[in-house]
Each structure stands twice: as structure tokens, then as C-alpha cells.
Amino acid sequence: FSTTGVQQQSSPGATSFALDQNYPNPFNSTTVIAYSLPYKSRVTLTIFNMLGKKVRTLVNETKVAGKYSVVWDGKDDSGENLSAGLYLIRLKTSNGTITKKALLVR
């Protein structure tokens, strides 16, 4: 587990562009966010609050085709704990954008 609270894992075999619902959801300390890329793409995986403000960037790099998962620790980019509430997880690639909701409980 990295010191930034973001852990990434990948595996081959993705056939479609997808963002899975995070689990567990709602979550208290950490949640896993999984996504799939059918081919190499620039990826940004970002967390926003309900006001639309970016609070955390989890991934911002080019990835090869595959299935990936990232662990989010409920913290913002400065390492501060976020307050309980609803957050938006946005996956953006050249294929498009997918958004899911995550509920953080404290």
C-alpha cells in the first residue's frame, strides 16, 4: 500500500471501456475502484465533491489495455480526510467519460 493512499493493480483481458461501482459502497476507510480499458489510452480517474470541485486525482497517466483497480482512502490530494458525504468518481479517457457515485461515511 503506498504512502499516498492509492494502490493500483492491473490484469489483462479488458474487452470494453468500463468503470465498475466502487466497493464497498458506502465505505468508511477505503474503497476499491475498478475500471477496464479495451486499448491503450490516457486515463484520468478523479474524485469530485457534490459541488463539482475536484478533491482527489487517483490516476493521471497513459495505461495499456487491461483491467485495473485503485484503492481510495477517502482523503483529498493534500492528504486530509474528507467529510462524510456523496462523491463522484469520474473516469475519463479518449473513449469518453463515465461517472459513478460513492458514499463516504465517517
PASEMAR-266208 format. One record per residue: y, x, z of N, C-alpha, C in turn; residue in three letters; residue number from 1. Coordinates in steps of 0.001 Angstrom, whole numbers, plus 500000, padded with zeros to 6 digits. Example, Ala and Ser with C-alpha at 12.3 -4.5 7.8 and 13.67 -1.06 7.14 Angstrom:
! PASEMAR-266208
<node><n_v>494310</n_v><n_u>513190</n_u><n_w>507800</n_w><ca_v>495500</ca_v><ca_u>512300</ca_u><ca_w>507800</ca_w><c_v>496700</c_v><c_u>513200</c_u><c_w>507800</c_w><type>ALA</type><seq>1</seq></node>
<node><n_v>497750</n_v><n_u>512850</n_u><n_w>507080</n_w><ca_v>498940</ca_v><ca_u>513670</ca_u><ca_w>507140</ca_w><c_v>500030</c_v><c_u>512900</c_u><c_w>507870</c_w><type>SER</type><seq>2</seq></node>
This chain:
! PASEMAR-266208
<node><n_v>498825</n_v><n_u>500862</n_u><n_w>500000</n_w><ca_v>500000</ca_v><ca_u>500000</ca_u><ca_w>500000</ca_w><c_v>501222</c_v><c_u>500897</c_u><c_w>500000</c_w><type>PHE</type><seq>1</seq></node>
<node><n_v>502158</n_v><n_u>500634</n_u><n_w>499128</n_w><ca_v>503307</ca_v><ca_u>501519</ca_u><ca_w>499007</ca_w><c_v>504333</c_v><c_u>501244</c_u><c_w>500104</c_w><type>SER</type><seq>2</seq></node>
<node><n_v>505213</n_v><n_u>502185</n_u><n_w>500317</n_w><ca_v>506234</ca_v><ca_u>502023</ca_u><ca_w>501346</ca_w><c_v>507286</c_v><c_u>500999</c_u><c_w>500947</c_w><type>THR</type><seq>3</seq></node>
<node><n_v>507365</n_v><n_u>500653</n_u><n_w>499673</n_w><ca_v>508352</ca_v><ca_u>499659</ca_u><ca_w>499237</ca_w><c_v>507830</c_v><c_u>498245</c_u><c_w>499377</c_w><type>THR</type><seq>4</seq></node>
<node><n_v>506578</n_v><n_u>498089</n_u><n_w>499747</n_w><ca_v>506016</ca_v><ca_u>496758</ca_u><ca_w>499913</ca_w><c_v>505511</c_v><c_u>496164</c_u><c_w>498619</c_w><type>GLY</type><seq>5</seq></node>
<node><n_v>505462</n_v><n_u>496960</n_u><n_w>497565</n_w><ca_v>504971</ca_v><ca_u>496475</ca_u><ca_w>496278</ca_w><c_v>503728</c_v><c_u>497270</c_u><c_w>495922</c_w><type>VAL</type><seq>6</seq></node>
<node><n_v>502644</n_v><n_u>496565</n_u><n_w>495670</n_w><ca_v>501389</ca_v><ca_u>497200</ca_u><ca_w>495289</ca_w><c_v>500973</c_v><c_u>496586</c_u><c_w>493961</c_w><type>GLN</type><seq>7</seq></node>
<node><n_v>500614</n_v><n_u>497421</n_u><n_w>492998</n_w><ca_v>500233</ca_v><ca_u>496922</ca_u><ca_w>491688</ca_w><c_v>498809</c_v><c_u>497338</c_u><c_w>491363</c_w><type>GLN</type><seq>8</seq></node>
<node><n_v>498082</n_v><n_u>496412</n_u><n_w>490761</n_w><ca_v>496741</ca_v><ca_u>496688</ca_u><ca_w>490277</ca_w><c_v>496641</c_v><c_u>496120</c_u><c_w>488873</c_w><type>GLN</type><seq>9</seq></node>
<node><n_v>495818</n_v><n_u>496727</n_u><n_w>488030</n_w><ca_v>495642</ca_v><ca_u>496207</ca_u><ca_w>486683</ca_w><c_v>494177</c_v><c_u>496226</c_u><c_w>486304</c_w><type>SER</type><seq>10</seq></node>
<node><n_v>493831</n_v><n_u>495382</n_u><n_w>485334</n_w><ca_v>492494</ca_v><ca_u>495367</ca_u><ca_w>484766</ca_w><c_v>492607</c_v><c_u>494924</c_u><c_w>483314</c_w><type>SER</type><seq>11</seq></node>
<node><n_v>491704</n_v><n_u>495357</n_u><n_w>482462</n_w><ca_v>491782</ca_v><ca_u>494998</ca_u><ca_w>481046</ca_w><c_v>491340</c_v><c_u>493553</c_u><c_w>480792</c_w><type>PRO</type><seq>12</seq></node>
<node><n_v>491535</n_v><n_u>493081</n_u><n_w>479576</n_w><ca_v>490935</ca_v><ca_u>491828</ca_u><ca_w>479178</ca_w><c_v>491834</c_v><c_u>490608</c_u><c_w>479125</c_w><type>GLY</type><seq>13</seq></node>
<node><n_v>493134</n_v><n_u>490756</n_u><n_w>479162</n_w><ca_v>494010</ca_v><ca_u>489588</ca_u><ca_w>479074</ca_w><c_v>494036</c_v><c_u>489066</c_u><c_w>477640</c_w><type>ALA</type><seq>14</seq></node>
<node><n_v>493949</n_v><n_u>487754</n_u><n_w>477502</n_w><ca_v>493987</ca_v><ca_u>487155</ca_u><ca_w>476167</ca_w><c_v>495227</c_v><c_u>486307</c_u><c_w>475956</c_w><type>THR</type><seq>15</seq></node>
<node><n_v>495985</n_v><n_u>486047</n_u><n_w>477030</n_w><ca_v>497191</ca_v><ca_u>485238</ca_u><ca_w>476877</ca_w><c_v>498271</c_v><c_u>485702</c_u><c_w>477839</c_w><type>SER</type><seq>16</seq></node>
<node><n_v>499498</n_v><n_u>485322</n_u><n_w>477539</n_w><ca_v>500649</ca_v><ca_u>485600</ca_u><ca_w>478375</ca_w><c_v>500669</c_v><c_u>484556</c_u><c_w>479483</c_w><type>PHE</type><seq>17</seq></node>
<node><n_v>500543</n_v><n_u>484985</n_u><n_w>480750</n_w><ca_v>500452</ca_v><ca_u>484017</ca_u><ca_w>481838</ca_w><c_v>500988</c_v><c_u>484594</c_u><c_w>483137</c_w><type>ALA</type><seq>18</seq></node>
<node><n_v>501527</n_v><n_u>483699</n_u><n_w>483971</n_w><ca_v>501907</ca_v><ca_u>484012</ca_u><ca_w>485341</ca_w><c_v>501154</c_v><c_u>483040</c_u><c_w>486224</c_w><type>LEU</type><seq>19</seq></node>
<node><n_v>500242</n_v><n_u>483559</n_u><n_w>487034</n_w><ca_v>499461</ca_v><ca_u>482702</ca_u><ca_w>487927</ca_w><c_v>500302</c_v><c_u>482316</c_u><c_w>489136</c_w><type>ASP</type><seq>20</seq></node>
<node><n_v>499928</n_v><n_u>481200</n_u><n_w>489762</n_w><ca_v>500599</ca_v><ca_u>480815</ca_u><ca_w>491003</ca_w><c_v>500282</c_v><c_u>481858</c_u><c_w>492069</c_w><type>GLN</type><seq>21</seq></node>
<node><n_v>501308</n_v><n_u>482267</n_u><n_w>492809</n_w><ca_v>501080</ca_v><ca_u>483255</ca_u><ca_w>493870</ca_w><c_v>500128</c_v><c_u>482696</c_u><c_w>494926</c_w><type>ASN</type><seq>22</seq></node>
<node><n_v>499438</n_v><n_u>483588</n_u><n_w>495613</n_w><ca_v>498543</ca_v><ca_u>483157</ca_u><ca_w>496685</ca_w><c_v>498563</c_v><c_u>484189</c_u><c_w>497817</c_w><type>TYR</type><seq>23</seq></node>
<node><n_v>498534</n_v><n_u>483769</n_u><n_w>499071</n_w><ca_v>498634</ca_v><ca_u>482360</ca_u><ca_w>499452</ca_w><c_v>500043</c_v><c_u>481818</c_u><c_w>499188</c_w><type>PRO</type><seq>24</seq></node>
<node><n_v>500145</n_v><n_u>480523</n_u><n_w>499113</n_w><ca_v>501425</ca_v><ca_u>479849</ca_u><ca_w>498942</ca_w><c_v>501335</c_v><c_u>478503</c_u><c_w>499631</c_w><type>ASN</type><seq>25</seq></node>
<node><n_v>502060</n_v><n_u>478261</n_u><n_w>500702</n_w><ca_v>503108</ca_v><ca_u>479121</ca_u><ca_w>501270</ca_w><c_v>502537</c_v><c_u>480394</c_u><c_w>501909</c_w><type>PRO</type><seq>26</seq></node>
<node><n_v>503417</n_v><n_u>481383</n_u><n_w>502084</n_w><ca_v>502981</ca_v><ca_u>482652</ca_u><ca_w>502672</ca_w><c_v>503911</c_v><c_u>483061</c_u><c_w>503794</c_w><type>PHE</type><seq>27</seq></node>
<node><n_v>503382</n_v><n_u>483934</n_u><n_w>504677</n_w><ca_v>504144</ca_v><ca_u>484387</ca_u><ca_w>505822</ca_w><c_v>504566</c_v><c_u>485842</c_u><c_w>505652</c_w><type>ASN</type><seq>28</seq></node>
<node><n_v>503608</n_v><n_u>486740</n_u><n_w>505488</n_w><ca_v>503955</ca_v><ca_u>488166</ca_u><ca_w>505426</ca_w><c_v>503847</c_v><c_u>488743</c_u><c_w>504018</c_w><type>SER</type><seq>29</seq></node>
<node><n_v>502764</n_v><n_u>488433</n_u><n_w>503306</n_w><ca_v>502616</ca_v><ca_u>488935</ca_u><ca_w>501940</ca_w><c_v>501991</c_v><c_u>487859</c_u><c_w>501061</c_w><type>THR</type><seq>30</seq></node>
<node><n_v>502242</n_v><n_u>487987</n_u><n_w>499768</n_w><ca_v>501633</ca_v><ca_u>487102</ca_u><ca_w>498782</ca_w><c_v>501300</c_v><c_u>487919</c_u><c_w>497545</c_w><type>THR</type><seq>31</seq></node>
<node><n_v>500279</n_v><n_u>487507</n_u><n_w>496816</n_w><ca_v>499853</ca_v><ca_u>488204</ca_u><ca_w>495601</ca_w><c_v>500339</c_v><c_u>487414</c_u><c_w>494388</c_w><type>VAL</type><seq>32</seq></node>
<node><n_v>500951</n_v><n_u>488119</n_u><n_w>493461</n_w><ca_v>501444</ca_v><ca_u>487528</ca_u><ca_w>492223</ca_w><c_v>500670</c_v><c_u>488178</c_u><c_w>491081</c_w><type>ILE</type><seq>33</seq></node>
<node><n_v>499922</n_v><n_u>487372</n_u><n_w>490321</n_w><ca_v>499109</ca_v><ca_u>487902</ca_u><ca_w>489216</ca_w><c_v>499691</c_v><c_u>487424</c_u><c_w>487882</c_w><type>ALA</type><seq>34</seq></node>
<node><n_v>499601</n_v><n_u>488309</n_u><n_w>486888</n_w><ca_v>500076</ca_v><ca_u>487949</ca_u><ca_w>485552</ca_w><c_v>499230</c_v><c_u>488654</c_u><c_w>484507</c_w><type>TYR</type><seq>35</seq></node>
<node><n_v>499273</n_v><n_u>488110</n_u><n_w>483271</n_w><ca_v>498473</ca_v><ca_u>488648</ca_u><ca_w>482170</ca_w><c_v>499351</c_v><c_u>488900</c_u><c_w>480959</c_w><type>SER</type><seq>36</seq></node>
<node><n_v>499034</n_v><n_u>489988</n_u><n_w>480262</n_w><ca_v>499738</ca_v><ca_u>490347</ca_u><ca_w>479027</ca_w><c_v>498715</c_v><c_u>490529</c_u><c_w>477912</c_w><type>LEU</type><seq>37</seq></node>
<node><n_v>498857</n_v><n_u>489821</n_u><n_w>476785</n_w><ca_v>497905</ca_v><ca_u>489979</ca_u><ca_w>475692</ca_w><c_v>498116</c_v><c_u>491267</c_u><c_w>474896</c_w><type>PRO</type><seq>38</seq></node>
<node><n_v>499323</n_v><n_u>491845</n_u><n_w>474970</n_w><ca_v>499591</ca_v><ca_u>493122</ca_u><ca_w>474319</ca_w><c_v>500730</c_v><c_u>493840</c_u><c_w>475019</c_w><type>TYR</type><seq>39</seq></node>
<node><n_v>500911</n_v><n_u>495119</n_u><n_w>474691</n_w><ca_v>501913</ca_v><ca_u>495958</ca_u><ca_w>475341</ca_w><c_v>503279</c_v><c_u>495293</c_u><c_w>475271</c_w><type>LYS</type><seq>40</seq></node>
<node><n_v>503986</n_v><n_u>495302</n_u><n_w>476401</n_w><ca_v>505273</ca_v><ca_u>494629</ca_u><ca_w>476454</ca_w><c_v>506130</c_v><c_u>495195</c_u><c_w>477578</c_w><type>SER</type><seq>41</seq></node>
<node><n_v>507421</n_v><n_u>495081</n_u><n_w>477417</n_w><ca_v>508361</ca_v><ca_u>495373</ca_u><ca_w>478511</ca_w><c_v>508280</c_v><c_u>494204</c_u><c_w>479489</c_w><type>ARG</type><seq>42</seq></node>
<node><n_v>508099</n_v><n_u>494479</n_u><n_w>480766</n_w><ca_v>507887</ca_v><ca_u>493442</ca_u><ca_w>481770</ca_w><c_v>508931</c_v><c_u>493553</c_u><c_w>482873</c_w><type>VAL</type><seq>43</seq></node>
<node><n_v>509524</n_v><n_u>492416</n_u><n_w>483229</n_w><ca_v>510302</ca_v><ca_u>492338</ca_u><ca_w>484460</ca_w><c_v>509749</c_v><c_u>491178</c_u><c_w>485271</c_w><type>THR</type><seq>44</seq></node>
<node><n_v>509416</n_v><n_u>491462</n_u><n_w>486513</n_w><ca_v>508940</ca_v><ca_u>490453</ca_u><ca_w>487457</ca_w><c_v>509946</c_v><c_u>490453</c_u><c_w>488595</c_w><type>LEU</type><seq>45</seq></node>
<node><n_v>510663</n_v><n_u>489338</n_u><n_w>488702</n_w><ca_v>511816</ca_v><ca_u>489272</ca_u><ca_w>489588</ca_w><c_v>511722</c_v><c_u>488060</c_u><c_w>490503</c_w><type>THR</type><seq>46</seq></node>
<node><n_v>512226</n_v><n_u>488213</n_u><n_w>491731</n_w><ca_v>512286</ca_v><ca_u>487115</ca_u><ca_w>492694</ca_w><c_v>513745</c_v><c_u>486679</c_u><c_w>492816</c_w><type>ILE</type><seq>47</seq></node>
<node><n_v>513965</n_v><n_u>485362</n_u><n_w>492747</n_w><ca_v>515298</ca_v><ca_u>484786</ca_u><ca_w>492894</ca_w><c_v>515293</c_v><c_u>483788</c_u><c_w>494043</c_w><type>PHE</type><seq>48</seq></node>
<node><n_v>516447</n_v><n_u>483650</n_u><n_w>494713</n_w><ca_v>516561</ca_v><ca_u>482572</ca_u><ca_w>495699</ca_w><c_v>516929</c_v><c_u>481288</c_u><c_w>494951</c_w><type>ASN</type><seq>49</seq></node>
<node><n_v>517016</n_v><n_u>480191</n_u><n_w>495666</n_w><ca_v>517257</ca_v><ca_u>478901</ca_u><ca_w>495010</ca_w><c_v>518683</c_v><c_u>478757</c_u><c_w>494490</c_w><type>MET</type><seq>50</seq></node>
<node><n_v>519561</n_v><n_u>479685</n_u><n_w>494829</n_w><ca_v>520913</ca_v><ca_u>479687</ca_u><ca_w>494279</ca_w><c_v>520973</c_v><c_u>480476</c_u><c_w>492969</c_w><type>LEU</type><seq>51</seq></node>
<node><n_v>519826</n_v><n_u>481056</n_u><n_w>492577</n_w><ca_v>519771</ca_v><ca_u>481823</ca_u><ca_w>491343</ca_w><c_v>520120</c_v><c_u>483285</c_u><c_w>491502</c_w><type>GLY</type><seq>52</seq></node>
<node><n_v>520293</n_v><n_u>483752</n_u><n_w>492726</n_w><ca_v>520611</ca_v><ca_u>485156</ca_u><ca_w>492979</ca_w><c_v>519328</c_v><c_u>485976</c_u><c_w>493006</c_w><type>LYS</type><seq>53</seq></node>
<node><n_v>519332</n_v><n_u>487094</n_u><n_w>492267</n_w><ca_v>518179</ca_v><ca_u>487993</ca_u><ca_w>492281</ca_w><c_v>518111</c_v><c_u>488660</c_u><c_w>493645</c_w><type>LYS</type><seq>54</seq></node>
<node><n_v>516930</n_v><n_u>488570</n_u><n_w>494291</n_w><ca_v>516761</ca_v><ca_u>489193</ca_u><ca_w>495601</ca_w><c_v>515778</c_v><c_u>490365</c_u><c_w>495568</c_w><type>VAL</type><seq>55</seq></node>
<node><n_v>514897</n_v><n_u>490405</n_u><n_w>494576</n_w><ca_v>513909</ca_v><ca_u>491491</ca_u><ca_w>494508</ca_w><c_v>513402</c_v><c_u>491674</c_u><c_w>493088</c_w><type>ARG</type><seq>56</seq></node>
<node><n_v>513329</n_v><n_u>492916</n_u><n_w>492645</n_w><ca_v>512671</ca_v><ca_u>493256</ca_u><ca_w>491394</ca_w><c_v>511360</c_v><c_u>493936</c_u><c_w>491744</c_w><type>THR</type><seq>57</seq></node>
<node><n_v>510246</n_v><n_u>493322</n_u><n_w>491349</n_w><ca_v>508924</ca_v><ca_u>493865</ca_u><ca_w>491677</ca_w><c_v>508394</c_v><c_u>494770</c_u><c_w>490571</c_w><type>LEU</type><seq>58</seq></node>
<node><n_v>508665</n_v><n_u>494418</n_u><n_w>489311</n_w><ca_v>508209</ca_v><ca_u>495208</ca_u><ca_w>488170</ca_w><c_v>509349</c_v><c_u>495260</c_u><c_w>487163</c_w><type>VAL</type><seq>59</seq></node>
<node><n_v>509602</n_v><n_u>496444</n_u><n_w>486616</n_w><ca_v>510594</ca_v><ca_u>496609</ca_u><ca_w>485559</ca_w><c_v>510179</c_v><c_u>497820</c_u><c_w>484728</c_w><type>ASN</type><seq>60</seq></node>
<node><n_v>509161</n_v><n_u>497617</n_u><n_w>483876</n_w><ca_v>508618</ca_v><ca_u>498719</ca_u><ca_w>483085</ca_w><c_v>507780</c_v><c_u>498175</c_u><c_w>481928</c_w><type>GLU</type><seq>61</seq></node>
<node><n_v>507419</n_v><n_u>499054</n_u><n_w>481028</n_w><ca_v>506540</ca_v><ca_u>498680</ca_u><ca_w>479921</ca_w><c_v>505096</c_v><c_u>498755</c_u><c_w>480405</c_w><type>THR</type><seq>62</seq></node>
<node><n_v>504331</n_v><n_u>497710</n_u><n_w>480101</n_w><ca_v>502925</ca_v><ca_u>497632</ca_u><ca_w>480513</ca_w><c_v>502062</c_v><c_u>497432</c_u><c_w>479277</c_w><type>LYS</type><seq>63</seq></node>
<node><n_v>500845</n_v><n_u>498009</n_u><n_w>479308</n_w><ca_v>499879</ca_v><ca_u>497765</ca_u><ca_w>478246</ca_w><c_v>499210</c_v><c_u>496419</c_u><c_w>478488</c_w><type>VAL</type><seq>64</seq></node>
<node><n_v>498517</n_v><n_u>495896</n_u><n_w>477484</n_w><ca_v>497808</ca_v><ca_u>494622</ca_u><ca_w>477626</ca_w><c_v>496851</c_v><c_u>494697</c_u><c_w>478804</c_w><type>ALA</type><seq>65</seq></node>
<node><n_v>496753</n_v><n_u>493610</n_u><n_w>479547</n_w><ca_v>495838</ca_v><ca_u>493570</ca_u><ca_w>480682</ca_w><c_v>496242</c_v><c_u>492519</c_u><c_w>481685</c_w><type>GLY</type><seq>66</seq></node>
<node><n_v>495477</n_v><n_u>492488</n_u><n_w>482764</n_w><ca_v>495750</ca_v><ca_u>491576</ca_u><ca_w>483877</ca_w><c_v>496271</c_v><c_u>492420</c_u><c_w>485033</c_w><type>LYS</type><seq>67</seq></node>
<node><n_v>497339</n_v><n_u>491970</n_u><n_w>485659</n_w><ca_v>497993</ca_v><ca_u>492724</ca_u><ca_w>486719</ca_w><c_v>498199</c_v><c_u>491850</c_u><c_w>487946</c_w><type>TYR</type><seq>68</seq></node>
<node><n_v>498277</n_v><n_u>492489</n_u><n_w>489102</n_w><ca_v>498654</ca_v><ca_u>491776</ca_u><ca_w>490317</ca_w><c_v>499589</c_v><c_u>492659</c_u><c_w>491127</c_w><type>SER</type><seq>69</seq></node>
<node><n_v>500540</n_v><n_u>492013</n_u><n_w>491778</n_w><ca_v>501549</ca_v><ca_u>492683</ca_u><ca_w>492588</ca_w><c_v>501584</c_v><c_u>491986</c_u><c_w>493941</c_w><type>VAL</type><seq>70</seq></node>
<node><n_v>501700</n_v><n_u>492763</n_u><n_w>495013</n_w><ca_v>501839</ca_v><ca_u>492192</ca_u><ca_w>496345</ca_w><c_v>503325</c_v><c_u>492222</c_u><c_w>496709</c_w><type>VAL</type><seq>71</seq></node>
<node><n_v>503858</n_v><n_u>491057</n_u><n_w>497072</n_w><ca_v>505243</ca_v><ca_u>490972</ca_u><ca_w>497522</ca_w><c_v>505253</c_v><c_u>490719</c_u><c_w>499027</c_w><type>TRP</type><seq>72</seq></node>
<node><n_v>506068</n_v><n_u>491466</n_u><n_w>499730</n_w><ca_v>506109</ca_v><ca_u>491418</ca_u><ca_w>501192</ca_w><c_v>507199</c_v><c_u>490521</c_u><c_w>501764</c_w><type>ASP</type><seq>73</seq></node>
<node><n_v>507824</n_v><n_u>489691</n_u><n_w>500954</n_w><ca_v>508854</ca_v><ca_u>488782</ca_u><ca_w>501459</ca_w><c_v>510162</c_v><c_u>489468</c_u><c_w>501802</c_w><type>GLY</type><seq>74</seq></node>
<node><n_v>510376</n_v><n_u>490664</n_u><n_w>501241</n_w><ca_v>511611</ca_v><ca_u>491406</ca_u><ca_w>501511</ca_w><c_v>512451</c_v><c_u>491477</c_u><c_w>500239</c_w><type>LYS</type><seq>75</seq></node>
<node><n_v>513740</n_v><n_u>491761</n_u><n_w>500426</n_w><ca_v>514629</ca_v><ca_u>491916</ca_u><ca_w>499281</ca_w><c_v>514631</c_v><c_u>493373</c_u><c_w>498820</c_w><type>ASP</type><seq>76</seq></node>
<node><n_v>515454</n_v><n_u>493680</n_u><n_w>497819</n_w><ca_v>515491</ca_v><ca_u>495037</ca_u><ca_w>497268</ca_w><c_v>515941</c_v><c_u>496089</c_u><c_w>498284</c_w><type>ASP</type><seq>77</seq></node>
<node><n_v>516677</n_v><n_u>495682</n_u><n_w>499320</n_w><ca_v>517124</ca_v><ca_u>496649</ca_u><ca_w>500327</ca_w><c_v>516154</c_v><c_u>496779</c_u><c_w>501500</c_w><type>SER</type><seq>78</seq></node>
<node><n_v>515018</n_v><n_u>496048</n_u><n_w>501432</n_w><ca_v>514001</ca_v><ca_u>496159</ca_u><ca_w>502475</ca_w><c_v>514190</c_v><c_u>495196</c_u><c_w>503632</c_w><type>GLY</type><seq>79</seq></node>
<node><n_v>515166</n_v><n_u>494308</n_u><n_w>503522</n_w><ca_v>515414</ca_v><ca_u>493326</ca_u><ca_w>504581</ca_w><c_v>514507</c_v><c_u>492118</c_u><c_w>504405</c_w><type>GLU</type><seq>80</seq></node>
<node><n_v>514036</n_v><n_u>491563</n_u><n_w>505528</n_w><ca_v>513244</ca_v><ca_u>490343</ca_u><ca_w>505468</ca_w><c_v>514097</c_v><c_u>489195</c_u><c_w>504965</c_w><type>ASN</type><seq>81</seq></node>
<node><n_v>513559</n_v><n_u>488440</n_u><n_w>504018</n_w><ca_v>514256</ca_v><ca_u>487263</ca_u><ca_w>503528</ca_w><c_v>514003</c_v><c_u>486093</c_u><c_w>504473</c_w><type>LEU</type><seq>82</seq></node>
<node><n_v>514915</n_v><n_u>485141</n_u><n_w>504473</n_w><ca_v>514740</ca_v><ca_u>483971</ca_u><ca_w>505329</ca_w><c_v>513710</c_v><c_u>483035</c_u><c_w>504719</c_w><type>SER</type><seq>83</seq></node>
<node><n_v>513153</n_v><n_u>482180</n_u><n_w>505568</n_w><ca_v>512186</ca_v><ca_u>481189</ca_u><ca_w>505101</ca_w><c_v>512838</c_v><c_u>480309</c_u><c_w>504054</c_w><type>ALA</type><seq>84</seq></node>
<node><n_v>512045</n_v><n_u>479892</n_u><n_w>503078</n_w><ca_v>512573</ca_v><ca_u>479006</ca_u><ca_w>502048</ca_w><c_v>511819</c_v><c_u>479133</c_u><c_w>500752</c_w><type>GLY</type><seq>85</seq></node>
<node><n_v>512325</n_v><n_u>478446</n_u><n_w>499755</n_w><ca_v>511717</ca_v><ca_u>478420</ca_u><ca_w>498436</ca_w><c_v>512334</c_v><c_u>479511</c_u><c_w>497567</c_w><type>LEU</type><seq>86</seq></node>
<node><n_v>511488</n_v><n_u>480254</n_u><n_w>496871</n_w><ca_v>511932</ca_v><ca_u>481330</ca_u><ca_w>495985</ca_w><c_v>511300</c_v><c_u>481138</c_u><c_w>494617</c_w><type>TYR</type><seq>87</seq></node>
<node><n_v>511967</n_v><n_u>481669</n_u><n_w>493599</n_w><ca_v>511460</ca_v><ca_u>481589</ca_u><ca_w>492230</ca_w><c_v>510944</c_v><c_u>482957</c_u><c_w>491811</c_w><type>LEU</type><seq>88</seq></node>
<node><n_v>509748</n_v><n_u>482971</n_u><n_w>491235</n_w><ca_v>509137</ca_v><ca_u>484186</ca_u><ca_w>490691</ca_w><c_v>509286</c_v><c_u>484089</c_u><c_w>489180</c_w><type>ILE</type><seq>89</seq></node>
<node><n_v>509976</n_v><n_u>485042</n_u><n_w>488553</n_w><ca_v>510188</ca_v><ca_u>484984</ca_u><ca_w>487112</ca_w><c_v>509557</c_v><c_u>486190</c_u><c_w>486424</c_w><type>ARG</type><seq>90</seq></node>
<node><n_v>508655</n_v><n_u>485903</n_u><n_w>485490</n_w><ca_v>508040</ca_v><ca_u>486923</ca_u><ca_w>484641</ca_w><c_v>508706</c_v><c_u>486840</c_u><c_w>483278</c_w><type>LEU</type><seq>91</seq></node>
<node><n_v>509307</n_v><n_u>487945</n_u><n_w>482854</n_w><ca_v>509990</ca_v><ca_u>487970</ca_u><ca_w>481564</ca_w><c_v>509432</c_v><c_u>489105</c_u><c_w>480710</c_w><type>LYS</type><seq>92</seq></node>
<node><n_v>509001</n_v><n_u>488770</n_u><n_w>479487</n_w><ca_v>508517</ca_v><ca_u>489758</ca_u><ca_w>478525</ca_w><c_v>509045</c_v><c_u>489384</c_u><c_w>477156</c_w><type>THR</type><seq>93</seq></node>
<node><n_v>508651</n_v><n_u>490141</n_u><n_w>476139</n_w><ca_v>509038</ca_v><ca_u>489792</ca_u><ca_w>474766</ca_w><c_v>508363</c_v><c_u>488497</c_u><c_w>474313</c_w><type>SER</type><seq>94</seq></node>
<node><n_v>507312</n_v><n_u>488073</n_u><n_w>475025</n_w><ca_v>506632</ca_v><ca_u>486812</ca_u><ca_w>474721</ca_w><c_v>507390</c_v><c_u>485604</c_u><c_w>475234</c_w><type>ASN</type><seq>95</seq></node>
<node><n_v>508298</n_v><n_u>485819</n_u><n_w>476171</n_w><ca_v>509029</ca_v><ca_u>484712</ca_u><ca_w>476759</ca_w><c_v>509160</c_v><c_u>484882</c_u><c_w>478256</c_w><type>GLY</type><seq>96</seq></node>
<node><n_v>509491</n_v><n_u>483767</n_u><n_w>478920</n_w><ca_v>509724</ca_v><ca_u>483770</ca_u><ca_w>480359</ca_w><c_v>508924</c_v><c_u>482649</c_u><c_w>481005</c_w><type>THR</type><seq>97</seq></node>
<node><n_v>508292</n_v><n_u>482960</n_u><n_w>482137</n_w><ca_v>507571</ca_v><ca_u>481959</ca_u><ca_w>482926</ca_w><c_v>508103</c_v><c_u>482051</c_u><c_w>484351</c_w><type>ILE</type><seq>98</seq></node>
<node><n_v>508305</n_v><n_u>480889</n_u><n_w>484979</n_w><ca_v>508797</ca_v><ca_u>480852</ca_u><ca_w>486353</ca_w><c_v>507868</c_v><c_u>480005</c_u><c_w>487221</c_w><type>THR</type><seq>99</seq></node>
<node><n_v>507590</n_v><n_u>480485</n_u><n_w>488427</n_w><ca_v>506796</ca_v><ca_u>479757</ca_u><ca_w>489420</ca_w><c_v>507580</c_v><c_u>479728</c_u><c_w>490724</c_w><type>LYS</type><seq>100</seq></node>
<node><n_v>507216</n_v><n_u>478793</n_u><n_w>491614</n_w><ca_v>507861</ca_v><ca_u>478689</ca_u><ca_w>492926</ca_w><c_v>506955</c_v><c_u>479267</c_u><c_w>493999</c_w><type>LYS</type><seq>101</seq></node>
<node><n_v>507573</n_v><n_u>479920</n_u><n_w>494977</n_w><ca_v>506855</ca_v><ca_u>480468</ca_u><ca_w>496130</ca_w><c_v>507575</c_v><c_u>480022</c_u><c_w>497391</c_w><type>ALA</type><seq>102</seq></node>
<node><n_v>506818</n_v><n_u>479628</n_u><n_w>498399</n_w><ca_v>507398</ca_v><ca_u>479189</ca_u><ca_w>499656</ca_w><c_v>507128</c_v><c_u>480215</c_u><c_w>500744</c_w><type>LEU</type><seq>103</seq></node>
<node><n_v>508199</n_v><n_u>480811</n_u><n_w>501259</n_w><ca_v>508110</ca_v><ca_u>481792</ca_u><ca_w>502330</ca_w><c_v>508346</c_v><c_u>481070</c_u><c_w>503665</c_w><type>LEU</type><seq>104</seq></node>
<node><n_v>507411</n_v><n_u>481208</n_u><n_w>504582</n_w><ca_v>507569</ca_v><ca_u>480624</ca_u><ca_w>505927</ca_w><c_v>507602</c_v><c_u>481760</c_u><c_w>506938</c_w><type>VAL</type><seq>105</seq></node>
<node><n_v>508429</n_v><n_u>481628</n_u><n_w>507936</n_w><ca_v>508552</ca_v><ca_u>482687</ca_u><ca_w>508956</ca_w><c_v>508130</c_v><c_u>482150</c_u><c_w>510303</c_w><type>ARG</type><seq>106</seq></node>
